[in-house]
Amino acid sequence: MKKINFGRVILGGFLAGVVYNASAILLHQVVQKAQNDAQLTALGKVMPQSSSTYVVWTILGFALGISSVWLYAAIRPRYGAGAGTAVRAGVAVWFFSELFMAVVTSNLGVFTIQPLGLIWSLVGSIVATILGASIYKEEGA
């Protein structure tokens, strides 16, 4: 079995991270801004506007991108190269990053589950992973 090409994971992960970040900005700052602000107001909070907050979120978006492409590379020997495997990896990353946290925060009574946000982030995760995986190649290939 070939080793994972980490250079290509980082390169593909960077592209996937751009998609994750763009999708999250559009979702949270435009599409669901009013709902997000209302839920934070109900908690007595406001959306943080500091540059350090945005830097952390951006780094996390790139970390999701790299994780998605790394998972794609890791499961590729079992499922084969291609979009179907990238979809599997994207859904898995979405499950553990978005769906898991939505259920946790809802169960704690902090936020309500927002179905549009979950669907949006699922599609974004799949698209990001497919694009990032399209750059991934095994070493020597």
Secondary structure, 3 states (H helix, E strand, C coil): CCCCCHHHHHHHHHHHHHHHHHHHHHHHHHHCHHHHHHHHHHCCCCCCCCHHHHHHHHHHHHHHHHHHHHHHHHHHHHHCCCHHHHHHHHHHHHHHHHHHHHHHHHHCCCCCCCHHHHHHHHHHHHHHHHHHHHHCCCCCC
